[in-house]
Amino acid sequence: MLVKILIFVSVIFLIYIFFFKNKRKVEIQKHKEEKKTLEGDTMVECAQCATFITDKDAIIKDGQFFCSKECARLL
Ligand SMILES: [Zn+2]
């Protein structure tokens, strides 16, 4: 009887671990994707001409974002 209970408990435990691990994996994946899209699509405003550009294309000068080298030189 005790062995049966032990087996039952370990099966429940294994199922719990399995689902918990899967949930964690999905959450980590979700978090990664969110971070990725956030990094890819962050829009910043040019400090000179107020044009919106992605932070990848932006030129950072003195802590401010600029859309082009021309704008960065103007300030
Ligand atoms: Zn500009």
N, CA, C, O and the ligand as a Tripos MOL2 file, in Angstrom:
@<TRIPOS>MOLECULE
protein
  301   299    76     0     0
PROTEIN
NO_CHARGES

@<TRIPOS>ATOM
      1 N           0.8280   -1.2150    0.0000 N.3       1 MET1
      2 CA          0.0000    0.0000    0.0000 C.3       1 MET1
      3 C           0.8620    1.2650    0.0000 C.2       1 MET1
      4 O           0.6250    2.1970   -0.7680 O.2       1 MET1
      5 N           1.8530    1.2730    0.8690 N.am      2 LEU2
      6 CA          2.7290    2.4400    0.9780 C.3       2 LEU2
      7 C           3.4950    2.6670   -0.3240 C.2       2 LEU2
      8 O           3.7090    3.8050   -0.7400 O.2       2 LEU2
      9 N           3.9070    1.5660   -0.9610 N.am      3 VAL3
     10 CA          4.6310    1.6470   -2.2320 C.3       3 VAL3
     11 C           3.7360    2.2790   -3.2950 C.2       3 VAL3
     12 O           4.1870    3.1140   -4.0780 O.2       3 VAL3
     13 N           2.4900    1.8840   -3.3160 N.am      4 LYS4
     14 CA          1.5140    2.4340   -4.2760 C.3       4 LYS4
     15 C           1.3730    3.9480   -4.0970 C.2       4 LYS4
     16 O           1.3350    4.7030   -5.0690 O.2       4 LYS4
     17 N           1.2990    4.3630   -2.8560 N.am      5 ILE5
     18 CA          1.1730    5.8000   -2.5540 C.3       5 ILE5
     19 C           2.4280    6.5400   -3.0310 C.2       5 ILE5
     20 O           2.3480    7.6180   -3.6200 O.2       5 ILE5
     21 N           3.5720    5.9390   -2.7640 N.am      6 LEU6
     22 CA          4.8510    6.5460   -3.1710 C.3       6 LEU6
     23 C           4.9260    6.6990   -4.6890 C.2       6 LEU6
     24 O           5.3470    7.7380   -5.1980 O.2       6 LEU6
     25 N           4.5160    5.6560   -5.4000 N.am      7 ILE7
     26 CA          4.5160    5.6970   -6.8700 C.3       7 ILE7
     27 C           3.5530    6.7780   -7.3540 C.2       7 ILE7
     28 O           3.8770    7.5610   -8.2470 O.2       7 ILE7
     29 N           2.3830    6.8090   -6.7590 N.am      8 PHE8
     30 CA          1.3700    7.7970   -7.1260 C.3       8 PHE8
     31 C           1.9040    9.2250   -6.9150 C.2       8 PHE8
     32 O           1.7430   10.0940   -7.7720 O.2       8 PHE8
     33 N           2.5370    9.4420   -5.7690 N.am      9 VAL9
     34 CA          3.0780   10.7620   -5.4420 C.3       9 VAL9
     35 C           4.1940   11.1370   -6.4150 C.2       9 VAL9
     36 O           4.2620   12.2790   -6.8710 O.2       9 VAL9
     37 N           5.0750   10.1770   -6.7360 N.am     10 SER10
     38 CA          6.1680   10.5030   -7.6600 C.3      10 SER10
     39 C           5.6590   10.7770   -9.0620 C.2      10 SER10
     40 O           6.2180   11.6170   -9.7670 O.2      10 SER10
     41 N           4.6080   10.0840   -9.4800 N.am     11 VAL11
     42 CA          4.0110   10.3390  -10.7970 C.3      11 VAL11
     43 C           3.4280   11.7530  -10.8310 C.2      11 VAL11
     44 O           3.6490   12.5000  -11.7850 O.2      11 VAL11
     45 N           2.7000   12.1060   -9.8070 N.am     12 ILE12
     46 CA          2.1150   13.4550   -9.7060 C.3      12 ILE12
     47 C           3.2400   14.4980   -9.7230 C.2      12 ILE12
     48 O           3.1520   15.5320  -10.3850 O.2      12 ILE12
     49 N           4.2920   14.1870   -8.9730 N.am     13 PHE13
     50 CA          5.4340   15.1020   -8.8830 C.3      13 PHE13
     51 C           6.0960   15.2840  -10.2510 C.2      13 PHE13
     52 O           6.4290   16.4000  -10.6490 O.2      13 PHE13
     53 N           6.2810   14.1660  -10.9650 N.am     14 LEU14
     54 CA          6.9030   14.2210  -12.2860 C.3      14 LEU14
     55 C           6.0470   15.0250  -13.2690 C.2      14 LEU14
     56 O           6.5620   15.8160  -14.0600 O.2      14 LEU14
     57 N           4.7280   14.8050  -13.2030 N.am     15 ILE15
     58 CA          3.8060   15.5570  -14.0710 C.3      15 ILE15
     59 C           3.9100   17.0520  -13.7510 C.2      15 ILE15
     60 O           3.9630   17.8960  -14.6470 O.2      15 ILE15
     61 N           3.9380   17.3500  -12.4660 N.am     16 TYR16
     62 CA          4.0360   18.7380  -12.0170 C.3      16 TYR16
     63 C           5.3320   19.3810  -12.5440 C.2      16 TYR16
     64 O           5.3120   20.4880  -13.0820 O.2      16 TYR16
     65 N           6.4520   18.6680  -12.3800 N.am     17 ILE17
     66 CA          7.7510   19.1660  -12.8370 C.3      17 ILE17
     67 C           7.7310   19.3920  -14.3550 C.2      17 ILE17
     68 O           8.2360   20.3970  -14.8550 O.2      17 ILE17
     69 N           7.1360   18.4340  -15.0700 N.am     18 PHE18
     70 CA          7.0670   18.4960  -16.5280 C.3      18 PHE18
     71 C           6.3070   19.7470  -16.9880 C.2      18 PHE18
     72 O           6.7630   20.4880  -17.8590 O.2      18 PHE18
     73 N           5.1450   19.9570  -16.3800 N.am     19 PHE19
     74 CA          4.3260   21.1140  -16.7750 C.3      19 PHE19
     75 C           4.9760   22.4270  -16.3510 C.2      19 PHE19
     76 O           4.9460   23.4210  -17.0760 O.2      19 PHE19
     77 N           5.5580   22.4000  -15.1720 N.am     20 PHE20
     78 CA          6.2020   23.6130  -14.6480 C.3      20 PHE20
     79 C           7.3740   24.0150  -15.5460 C.2      20 PHE20
     80 O           7.5520   25.1930  -15.8580 O.2      20 PHE20
     81 N           8.1670   23.0250  -15.9580 N.am     21 LYS21
     82 CA          9.3150   23.2900  -16.8370 C.3      21 LYS21
     83 C           8.8610   23.8590  -18.1810 C.2      21 LYS21
     84 O           9.4310   24.8230  -18.6920 O.2      21 LYS21
     85 N           7.8100   23.2310  -18.7450 N.am     22 ASN22
     86 CA          7.2680   23.6900  -20.0220 C.3      22 ASN22
     87 C           6.7640   25.1260  -19.9340 C.2      22 ASN22
     88 O           7.0040   25.9360  -20.8300 O.2      22 ASN22
     89 N           6.0770   25.4250  -18.8620 N.am     23 LYS23
     90 CA          5.5330   26.7670  -18.6540 C.3      23 LYS23
     91 C           6.6770   27.7820  -18.5780 C.2      23 LYS23
     92 O           6.6140   28.8590  -19.1690 O.2      23 LYS23
     93 N           7.7080   27.4140  -17.8440 N.am     24 ARG24
     94 CA          8.8650   28.2940  -17.6980 C.3      24 ARG24
     95 C           9.5310   28.5520  -19.0480 C.2      24 ARG24
     96 O           9.9080   29.6810  -19.3650 O.2      24 ARG24
     97 N           9.6650   27.4910  -19.8330 N.am     25 LYS25
     98 CA         10.2760   27.5960  -21.1520 C.3      25 LYS25
     99 C           9.4990   28.5790  -22.0280 C.2      25 LYS25
    100 O          10.0770   29.4460  -22.6840 O.2      25 LYS25
    101 N           8.1690   28.4180  -22.0200 N.am     26 VAL26
    102 CA          7.2990   29.2820  -22.8120 C.3      26 VAL26
    103 C           7.4340   30.7340  -22.3560 C.2      26 VAL26
    104 O           7.4890   31.6580  -23.1680 O.2      26 VAL26
    105 N           7.4850   30.9070  -21.0470 N.am     27 GLU27
    106 CA          7.6060   32.2580  -20.5060 C.3      27 GLU27
    107 C           8.9250   32.9080  -20.8980 C.2      27 GLU27
    108 O           8.9760   34.0890  -21.2400 O.2      27 GLU27
    109 N           9.9930   32.1150  -20.8430 N.am     28 ILE28
    110 CA         11.3120   32.6340  -21.2160 C.3      28 ILE28
    111 C          11.3240   33.0040  -22.6970 C.2      28 ILE28
    112 O          11.8490   34.0470  -23.0870 O.2      28 ILE28
    113 N          10.7350   32.1290  -23.5160 N.am     29 GLN29
    114 CA         10.6460   32.3730  -24.9600 C.3      29 GLN29
    115 C           9.8560   33.6450  -25.2400 C.2      29 GLN29
    116 O          10.2550   34.4780  -26.0530 O.2      29 GLN29
    117 N           8.7290   33.7750  -24.5480 N.am     30 LYS30
    118 CA          7.8610   34.9440  -24.6930 C.3      30 LYS30
    119 C           8.6520   36.2130  -24.3460 C.2      30 LYS30
    120 O           8.6060   37.2150  -25.0600 O.2      30 LYS30
    121 N           9.3740   36.1320  -23.2300 N.am     31 HIS31
    122 CA         10.1480   37.2700  -22.7510 C.3      31 HIS31
    123 C          11.2170   37.6590  -23.7690 C.2      31 HIS31
    124 O          11.4470   38.8400  -24.0320 O.2      31 HIS31
    125 N          11.8570   36.6530  -24.3300 N.am     32 LYS32
    126 CA         12.8950   36.8900  -25.3370 C.3      32 LYS32
    127 C          12.3100   37.5800  -26.5620 C.2      32 LYS32
    128 O          12.8890   38.5260  -27.0960 O.2      32 LYS32
    129 N          11.1460   37.0860  -27.0000 N.am     33 GLU33
    130 CA         10.4860   37.6560  -28.1780 C.3      33 GLU33
    131 C          10.0810   39.0990  -27.9410 C.2      33 GLU33
    132 O          10.2310   39.9570  -28.8110 O.2      33 GLU33
    133 N           9.5630   39.3500  -26.7410 N.am     34 GLU34
    134 CA          9.1530   40.7150  -26.3930 C.3      34 GLU34
    135 C          10.3550   41.6570  -26.4250 C.2      34 GLU34
    136 O          10.2830   42.7780  -26.9290 O.2      34 GLU34
    137 N          11.4570   41.1640  -25.8700 N.am     35 LYS35
    138 CA         12.6750   41.9710  -25.8230 C.3      35 LYS35
    139 C          13.1670   42.2600  -27.2430 C.2      35 LYS35
    140 O          13.5920   43.3690  -27.5670 O.2      35 LYS35
    141 N          13.0920   41.2150  -28.0780 N.am     36 LYS36
    142 CA         13.5380   41.3110  -29.4650 C.3      36 LYS36
    143 C          12.7400   42.3880  -30.2210 C.2      36 LYS36
    144 O          13.3130   43.2570  -30.8790 O.2      36 LYS36
    145 N          11.3980   42.3090  -30.1120 N.am     37 THR37
    146 CA         10.5640   43.2620  -30.8330 C.3      37 THR37
    147 C          10.7640   44.6710  -30.2780 C.2      37 THR37
    148 O          10.7230   45.6590  -31.0100 O.2      37 THR37
    149 N          10.9800   44.7320  -28.9820 N.am     38 LEU38
    150 CA         11.1900   46.0340  -28.3440 C.3      38 LEU38
    151 C          12.4860   46.6640  -28.8600 C.2      38 LEU38
    152 O          12.5440   47.8590  -29.1500 O.2      38 LEU38
    153 N          13.5050   45.8440  -28.9660 N.am     39 GLU39
    154 CA         14.7920   46.3360  -29.4520 C.3      39 GLU39
    155 C          14.7190   46.7230  -30.9270 C.2      39 GLU39
    156 O          15.3480   47.6890  -31.3570 O.2      39 GLU39
    157 N          13.9470   45.9610  -31.6910 N.am     40 GLY40
    158 CA         13.8670   46.1800  -33.1290 C.3      40 GLY40
    159 C          13.0360   47.3840  -33.5170 C.2      40 GLY40
    160 O          13.3030   48.0220  -34.5350 O.2      40 GLY40
    161 N          12.0260   47.7030  -32.7120 N.am     41 ASP41
    162 CA         11.0580   48.7080  -33.1390 C.3      41 ASP41
    163 C          11.0370   49.9630  -32.2700 C.2      41 ASP41
    164 O          10.0730   50.7270  -32.3210 O.2      41 ASP41
    165 N          12.0580   50.1830  -31.4900 N.am     42 THR42
    166 CA         12.0570   51.3620  -30.6410 C.3      42 THR42
    167 C          12.2610   52.6030  -31.5110 C.2      42 THR42
    168 O          13.2590   52.7350  -32.2190 O.2      42 THR42
    169 N          11.2890   53.4990  -31.4350 N.am     43 MET43
    170 CA         11.3550   54.7200  -32.2290 C.3      43 MET43
    171 C          11.8770   55.8550  -31.3470 C.2      43 MET43
    172 O          11.4680   56.0140  -30.1970 O.2      43 MET43
    173 N          12.7650   56.6150  -31.9050 N.am     44 VAL44
    174 CA         13.3000   57.7730  -31.1910 C.3      44 VAL44
    175 C          13.1100   59.0160  -32.0660 C.2      44 VAL44
    176 O          13.0420   58.9390  -33.2920 O.2      44 VAL44
    177 N          13.0290   60.1380  -31.4000 N.am     45 GLU45
    178 CA         12.7860   61.3830  -32.1190 C.3      45 GLU45
    179 C          14.1050   62.1220  -32.3370 C.2      45 GLU45
    180 O          14.9190   62.2520  -31.4220 O.2      45 GLU45
    181 N          14.2960   62.5930  -33.5410 N.am     46 CYS46
    182 CA         15.4910   63.3870  -33.8390 C.3      46 CYS46
    183 C          15.4120   64.6940  -33.0560 C.2      46 CYS46
    184 O          14.3970   65.3890  -33.1040 O.2      46 CYS46
    185 N          16.4690   65.0250  -32.3440 N.am     47 ALA47
    186 CA         16.4770   66.2240  -31.5040 C.3      47 ALA47
    187 C          16.5070   67.4990  -32.3510 C.2      47 ALA47
    188 O          16.2180   68.5830  -31.8430 O.2      47 ALA47
    189 N          16.8490   67.3820  -33.6180 N.am     48 GLN48
    190 CA         16.9600   68.5540  -34.4820 C.3      48 GLN48
    191 C          15.7030   68.7900  -35.3250 C.2      48 GLN48
    192 O          15.1570   69.8930  -35.3100 O.2      48 GLN48
    193 N          15.2380   67.7830  -36.0540 N.am     49 CYS49
    194 CA         14.1140   67.9790  -36.9680 C.3      49 CYS49
    195 C          12.8520   67.2130  -36.5710 C.2      49 CYS49
    196 O          11.8720   67.2050  -37.3160 O.2      49 CYS49
    197 N          12.8700   66.5710  -35.4060 N.am     50 ALA50
    198 CA         11.7100   65.8650  -34.8450 C.3      50 ALA50
    199 C          11.2250   64.6960  -35.7030 C.2      50 ALA50
    200 O          10.0720   64.2830  -35.5840 O.2      50 ALA50
    201 N          12.0840   64.1640  -36.5590 N.am     51 THR51
    202 CA         11.7330   62.9970  -37.3600 C.3      51 THR51
    203 C          11.8980   61.7450  -36.4970 C.2      51 THR51
    204 O          12.8530   61.6240  -35.7290 O.2      51 THR51
    205 N          10.9500   60.8170  -36.6400 N.am     52 PHE52
    206 CA         11.0540   59.5690  -35.8880 C.3      52 PHE52
    207 C          11.8520   58.5490  -36.6830 C.2      52 PHE52
    208 O          11.5620   58.2760  -37.8480 O.2      52 PHE52
    209 N          12.8590   57.9930  -36.0300 N.am     53 ILE53
    210 CA         13.6850   56.9470  -36.6380 C.3      53 ILE53
    211 C          13.8540   55.8230  -35.6210 C.2      53 ILE53
    212 O          13.6680   56.0380  -34.4240 O.2      53 ILE53
    213 N          14.2010   54.6400  -36.0850 N.am     54 THR54
    214 CA         14.4660   53.5380  -35.1540 C.3      54 THR54
    215 C          15.8090   53.7980  -34.4700 C.2      54 THR54
    216 O          16.7080   54.4300  -35.0240 O.2      54 THR54
    217 N          15.9030   53.2860  -33.2540 N.am     55 ASP55
    218 CA         17.1370   53.5420  -32.4880 C.3      55 ASP55
    219 C          18.3710   52.9460  -33.1610 C.2      55 ASP55
    220 O          19.4980   53.3600  -32.8860 O.2      55 ASP55
    221 N          18.1500   51.9690  -34.0460 N.am     56 LYS56
    222 CA         19.2740   51.3740  -34.7730 C.3      56 LYS56
    223 C          19.8470   52.3630  -35.7960 C.2      56 LYS56
    224 O          21.0590   52.4330  -35.9970 O.2      56 LYS56
    225 N          18.9500   53.1270  -36.4380 N.am     57 ASP57
    226 CA         19.3670   54.0810  -37.4520 C.3      57 ASP57
    227 C          19.8070   55.4200  -36.8580 C.2      57 ASP57
    228 O          20.4780   56.2180  -37.5110 O.2      57 ASP57
    229 N          19.4170   55.6410  -35.6200 N.am     58 ALA58
    230 CA         19.6910   56.9320  -35.0020 C.3      58 ALA58
    231 C          21.1730   57.1220  -34.6990 C.2      58 ALA58
    232 O          21.9010   56.1690  -34.4210 O.2      58 ALA58
    233 N          21.5840   58.3560  -34.7600 N.am     59 ILE59
    234 CA         22.9490   58.7260  -34.3930 C.3      59 ILE59
    235 C          22.8610   59.3570  -32.9950 C.2      59 ILE59
    236 O          22.1170   60.3140  -32.7820 O.2      59 ILE59
    237 N          23.6190   58.8160  -32.0650 N.am     60 ILE60
    238 CA         23.5640   59.3200  -30.6930 C.3      60 ILE60
    239 C          24.7620   60.2440  -30.4640 C.2      60 ILE60
    240 O          25.9230   59.8590  -30.6120 O.2      60 ILE60
    241 N          24.4220   61.4720  -30.0990 N.am     61 LYS61
    242 CA         25.4700   62.4640  -29.8340 C.3      61 LYS61
    243 C          25.0750   63.2360  -28.5790 C.2      61 LYS61
    244 O          23.9710   63.7760  -28.5070 O.2      61 LYS61
    245 N          25.9500   63.2930  -27.6070 N.am     62 ASP62
    246 CA         25.7090   63.9650  -26.3350 C.3      62 ASP62
    247 C          24.4030   63.4960  -25.6750 C.2      62 ASP62
    248 O          23.6850   64.2940  -25.0730 O.2      62 ASP62
    249 N          24.1090   62.2110  -25.7920 N.am     63 GLY63
    250 CA         22.9190   61.6400  -25.1720 C.3      63 GLY63
    251 C          21.6230   61.9540  -25.8940 C.2      63 GLY63
    252 O          20.5500   61.6620  -25.3660 O.2      63 GLY63
    253 N          21.6820   62.5370  -27.0790 N.am     64 GLN64
    254 CA         20.4940   62.8500  -27.8600 C.3      64 GLN64
    255 C          20.5180   62.0730  -29.1710 C.2      64 GLN64
    256 O          21.5780   61.7240  -29.6910 O.2      64 GLN64
    257 N          19.3270   61.8150  -29.6850 N.am     65 PHE65
    258 CA         19.2140   61.0540  -30.9290 C.3      65 PHE65
    259 C          19.0590   61.9960  -32.1210 C.2      65 PHE65
    260 O          18.3780   63.0190  -32.0560 O.2      65 PHE65
    261 N          19.7090   61.6110  -33.1930 N.am     66 PHE66
    262 CA         19.5950   62.3780  -34.4350 C.3      66 PHE66
    263 C          19.3210   61.4320  -35.5970 C.2      66 PHE66
    264 O          19.7770   60.2880  -35.6020 O.2      66 PHE66
    265 N          18.5560   61.9320  -36.6000 N.am     67 CYS67
    266 CA         18.1760   61.0680  -37.7200 C.3      67 CYS67
    267 C          19.3110   60.9180  -38.7240 C.2      67 CYS67
    268 O          19.4080   59.8990  -39.4080 O.2      67 CYS67
    269 N          20.1610   61.9220  -38.8120 N.am     68 SER68
    270 CA         21.2540   61.8760  -39.7940 C.3      68 SER68
    271 C          22.4840   62.6110  -39.2540 C.2      68 SER68
    272 O          22.4230   63.3110  -38.2430 O.2      68 SER68
    273 N          23.5690   62.4330  -39.9440 N.am     69 LYS69
    274 CA         24.8130   63.1130  -39.5450 C.3      69 LYS69
    275 C          24.6580   64.6360  -39.6730 C.2      69 LYS69
    276 O          25.2410   65.4010  -38.9060 O.2      69 LYS69
    277 N          23.8720   65.0440  -40.6450 N.am     70 GLU70
    278 CA         23.6270   66.4730  -40.8550 C.3      70 GLU70
    279 C          22.9580   67.0880  -39.6300 C.2      70 GLU70
    280 O          23.3610   68.1450  -39.1450 O.2      70 GLU70
    281 N          21.9110   66.3890  -39.1340 N.am     71 CYS71
    282 CA         21.1990   66.8740  -37.9470 C.3      71 CYS71
    283 C          22.1050   66.8750  -36.7210 C.2      71 CYS71
    284 O          22.0460   67.7880  -35.8980 O.2      71 CYS71
    285 N          22.9310   65.8590  -36.6060 N.am     72 ALA72
    286 CA         23.8400   65.7630  -35.4600 C.3      72 ALA72
    287 C          24.8660   66.8950  -35.4620 C.2      72 ALA72
    288 O          25.2980   67.3470  -34.4020 O.2      72 ALA72
    289 N          25.2500   67.3480  -36.6390 N.am     73 ARG73
    290 CA         26.2190   68.4520  -36.7550 C.3      73 ARG73
    291 C          25.5950   69.8040  -36.4430 C.2      73 ARG73
    292 O          26.2640   70.7100  -35.9480 O.2      73 ARG73
    293 N          24.2900   69.9300  -36.7420 N.am     74 LEU74
    294 CA         23.6100   71.2170  -36.5730 C.3      74 LEU74
    295 C          23.5470   71.6750  -35.1200 C.2      74 LEU74
    296 O          23.5690   72.8740  -34.8430 O.2      74 LEU74
    297 N          23.4680   70.7240  -34.1960 N.am     75 LEU75
    298 CA         23.3620   71.1330  -32.7770 C.3      75 LEU75
    299 C          24.7350   71.2260  -32.1330 C.2      75 LEU75
    300 O          24.8410   71.5530  -30.9510 O.2      75 LEU75
    301 ZN         16.9010   65.0830  -38.0370 Zn       76 ZN76
@<TRIPOS>BOND
     1     1     2 1
     2     2     3 1
     3     3     4 2
     4     3     5 am
     5     5     6 1
     6     6     7 1
     7     7     8 2
     8     7     9 am
     9     9    10 1
    10    10    11 1
    11    11    12 2
    12    11    13 am
    13    13    14 1
    14    14    15 1
    15    15    16 2
    16    15    17 am
    17    17    18 1
    18    18    19 1
    19    19    20 2
    20    19    21 am
    21    21    22 1
    22    22    23 1
    23    23    24 2
    24    23    25 am
    25    25    26 1
    26    26    27 1
    27    27    28 2
    28    27    29 am
    29    29    30 1
    30    30    31 1
    31    31    32 2
    32    31    33 am
    33    33    34 1
    34    34    35 1
    35    35    36 2
    36    35    37 am
    37    37    38 1
    38    38    39 1
    39    39    40 2
    40    39    41 am
    41    41    42 1
    42    42    43 1
    43    43    44 2
    44    43    45 am
    45    45    46 1
    46    46    47 1
    47    47    48 2
    48    47    49 am
    49    49    50 1
    50    50    51 1
    51    51    52 2
    52    51    53 am
    53    53    54 1
    54    54    55 1
    55    55    56 2
    56    55    57 am
    57    57    58 1
    58    58    59 1
    59    59    60 2
    60    59    61 am
    61    61    62 1
    62    62    63 1
    63    63    64 2
    64    63    65 am
    65    65    66 1
    66    66    67 1
    67    67    68 2
    68    67    69 am
    69    69    70 1
    70    70    71 1
    71    71    72 2
    72    71    73 am
    73    73    74 1
    74    74    75 1
    75    75    76 2
    76    75    77 am
    77    77    78 1
    78    78    79 1
    79    79    80 2
    80    79    81 am
    81    81    82 1
    82    82    83 1
    83    83    84 2
    84    83    85 am
    85    85    86 1
    86    86    87 1
    87    87    88 2
    88    87    89 am
    89    89    90 1
    90    90    91 1
    91    91    92 2
    92    91    93 am
    93    93    94 1
    94    94    95 1
    95    95    96 2
    96    95    97 am
    97    97    98 1
    98    98    99 1
    99    99   100 2
   100    99   101 am
   101   101   102 1
   102   102   103 1
   103   103   104 2
   104   103   105 am
   105   105   106 1
   106   106   107 1
   107   107   108 2
   108   107   109 am
   109   109   110 1
   110   110   111 1
   111   111   112 2
   112   111   113 am
   113   113   114 1
   114   114   115 1
   115   115   116 2
   116   115   117 am
   117   117   118 1
   118   118   119 1
   119   119   120 2
   120   119   121 am
   121   121   122 1
   122   122   123 1
   123   123   124 2
   124   123   125 am
   125   125   126 1
   126   126   127 1
   127   127   128 2
   128   127   129 am
   129   129   130 1
   130   130   131 1
   131   131   132 2
   132   131   133 am
   133   133   134 1
   134   134   135 1
   135   135   136 2
   136   135   137 am
   137   137   138 1
   138   138   139 1
   139   139   140 2
   140   139   141 am
   141   141   142 1
   142   142   143 1
   143   143   144 2
   144   143   145 am
   145   145   146 1
   146   146   147 1
   147   147   148 2
   148   147   149 am
   149   149   150 1
   150   150   151 1
   151   151   152 2
   152   151   153 am
   153   153   154 1
   154   154   155 1
   155   155   156 2
   156   155   157 am
   157   157   158 1
   158   158   159 1
   159   159   160 2
   160   159   161 am
   161   161   162 1
   162   162   163 1
   163   163   164 2
   164   163   165 am
   165   165   166 1
   166   166   167 1
   167   167   168 2
   168   167   169 am
   169   169   170 1
   170   170   171 1
   171   171   172 2
   172   171   173 am
   173   173   174 1
   174   174   175 1
   175   175   176 2
   176   175   177 am
   177   177   178 1
   178   178   179 1
   179   179   180 2
   180   179   181 am
   181   181   182 1
   182   182   183 1
   183   183   184 2
   184   183   185 am
   185   185   186 1
   186   186   187 1
   187   187   188 2
   188   187   189 am
   189   189   190 1
   190   190   191 1
   191   191   192 2
   192   191   193 am
   193   193   194 1
   194   194   195 1
   195   195   196 2
   196   195   197 am
   197   197   198 1
   198   198   199 1
   199   199   200 2
   200   199   201 am
   201   201   202 1
   202   202   203 1
   203   203   204 2
   204   203   205 am
   205   205   206 1
   206   206   207 1
   207   207   208 2
   208   207   209 am
   209   209   210 1
   210   210   211 1
   211   211   212 2
   212   211   213 am
   213   213   214 1
   214   214   215 1
   215   215   216 2
   216   215   217 am
   217   217   218 1
   218   218   219 1
   219   219   220 2
   220   219   221 am
   221   221   222 1
   222   222   223 1
   223   223   224 2
   224   223   225 am
   225   225   226 1
   226   226   227 1
   227   227   228 2
   228   227   229 am
   229   229   230 1
   230   230   231 1
   231   231   232 2
   232   231   233 am
   233   233   234 1
   234   234   235 1
   235   235   236 2
   236   235   237 am
   237   237   238 1
   238   238   239 1
   239   239   240 2
   240   239   241 am
   241   241   242 1
   242   242   243 1
   243   243   244 2
   244   243   245 am
   245   245   246 1
   246   246   247 1
   247   247   248 2
   248   247   249 am
   249   249   250 1
   250   250   251 1
   251   251   252 2
   252   251   253 am
   253   253   254 1
   254   254   255 1
   255   255   256 2
   256   255   257 am
   257   257   258 1
   258   258   259 1
   259   259   260 2
   260   259   261 am
   261   261   262 1
   262   262   263 1
   263   263   264 2
   264   263   265 am
   265   265   266 1
   266   266   267 1
   267   267   268 2
   268   267   269 am
   269   269   270 1
   270   270   271 1
   271   271   272 2
   272   271   273 am
   273   273   274 1
   274   274   275 1
   275   275   276 2
   276   275   277 am
   277   277   278 1
   278   278   279 1
   279   279   280 2
   280   279   281 am
   281   281   282 1
   282   282   283 1
   283   283   284 2
   284   283   285 am
   285   285   286 1
   286   286   287 1
   287   287   288 2
   288   287   289 am
   289   289   290 1
   290   290   291 1
   291   291   292 2
   292   291   293 am
   293   293   294 1
   294   294   295 1
   295   295   296 2
   296   295   297 am
   297   297   298 1
   298   298   299 1
   299   299   300 2
@<TRIPOS>SUBSTRUCTURE
     1 MET1         2 RESIDUE 1 A MET
     2 LEU2         6 RESIDUE 1 A LEU
     3 VAL3        10 RESIDUE 1 A VAL
     4 LYS4        14 RESIDUE 1 A LYS
     5 ILE5        18 RESIDUE 1 A ILE
     6 LEU6        22 RESIDUE 1 A LEU
     7 ILE7        26 RESIDUE 1 A ILE
     8 PHE8        30 RESIDUE 1 A PHE
     9 VAL9        34 RESIDUE 1 A VAL
    10 SER10       38 RESIDUE 1 A SER
    11 VAL11       42 RESIDUE 1 A VAL
    12 ILE12       46 RESIDUE 1 A ILE
    13 PHE13       50 RESIDUE 1 A PHE
    14 LEU14       54 RESIDUE 1 A LEU
    15 ILE15       58 RESIDUE 1 A ILE
    16 TYR16       62 RESIDUE 1 A TYR
    17 ILE17       66 RESIDUE 1 A ILE
    18 PHE18       70 RESIDUE 1 A PHE
    19 PHE19       74 RESIDUE 1 A PHE
    20 PHE20       78 RESIDUE 1 A PHE
    21 LYS21       82 RESIDUE 1 A LYS
    22 ASN22       86 RESIDUE 1 A ASN
    23 LYS23       90 RESIDUE 1 A LYS
    24 ARG24       94 RESIDUE 1 A ARG
    25 LYS25       98 RESIDUE 1 A LYS
    26 VAL26      102 RESIDUE 1 A VAL
    27 GLU27      106 RESIDUE 1 A GLU
    28 ILE28      110 RESIDUE 1 A ILE
    29 GLN29      114 RESIDUE 1 A GLN
    30 LYS30      118 RESIDUE 1 A LYS
    31 HIS31      122 RESIDUE 1 A HIS
    32 LYS32      126 RESIDUE 1 A LYS
    33 GLU33      130 RESIDUE 1 A GLU
    34 GLU34      134 RESIDUE 1 A GLU
    35 LYS35      138 RESIDUE 1 A LYS
    36 LYS36      142 RESIDUE 1 A LYS
    37 THR37      146 RESIDUE 1 A THR
    38 LEU38      150 RESIDUE 1 A LEU
    39 GLU39      154 RESIDUE 1 A GLU
    40 GLY40      158 RESIDUE 1 A GLY
    41 ASP41      162 RESIDUE 1 A ASP
    42 THR42      166 RESIDUE 1 A THR
    43 MET43      170 RESIDUE 1 A MET
    44 VAL44      174 RESIDUE 1 A VAL
    45 GLU45      178 RESIDUE 1 A GLU
    46 CYS46      182 RESIDUE 1 A CYS
    47 ALA47      186 RESIDUE 1 A ALA
    48 GLN48      190 RESIDUE 1 A GLN
    49 CYS49      194 RESIDUE 1 A CYS
    50 ALA50      198 RESIDUE 1 A ALA
    51 THR51      202 RESIDUE 1 A THR
    52 PHE52      206 RESIDUE 1 A PHE
    53 ILE53      210 RESIDUE 1 A ILE
    54 THR54      214 RESIDUE 1 A THR
    55 ASP55      218 RESIDUE 1 A ASP
    56 LYS56      222 RESIDUE 1 A LYS
    57 ASP57      226 RESIDUE 1 A ASP
    58 ALA58      230 RESIDUE 1 A ALA
    59 ILE59      234 RESIDUE 1 A ILE
    60 ILE60      238 RESIDUE 1 A ILE
    61 LYS61      242 RESIDUE 1 A LYS
    62 ASP62      246 RESIDUE 1 A ASP
    63 GLY63      250 RESIDUE 1 A GLY
    64 GLN64      254 RESIDUE 1 A GLN
    65 PHE65      258 RESIDUE 1 A PHE
    66 PHE66      262 RESIDUE 1 A PHE
    67 CYS67      266 RESIDUE 1 A CYS
    68 SER68      270 RESIDUE 1 A SER
    69 LYS69      274 RESIDUE 1 A LYS
    70 GLU70      278 RESIDUE 1 A GLU
    71 CYS71      282 RESIDUE 1 A CYS
    72 ALA72      286 RESIDUE 1 A ALA
    73 ARG73      290 RESIDUE 1 A ARG
    74 LEU74      294 RESIDUE 1 A LEU
    75 LEU75      298 RESIDUE 1 A LEU
    76 ZN76       301 GROUP 0 **** ****
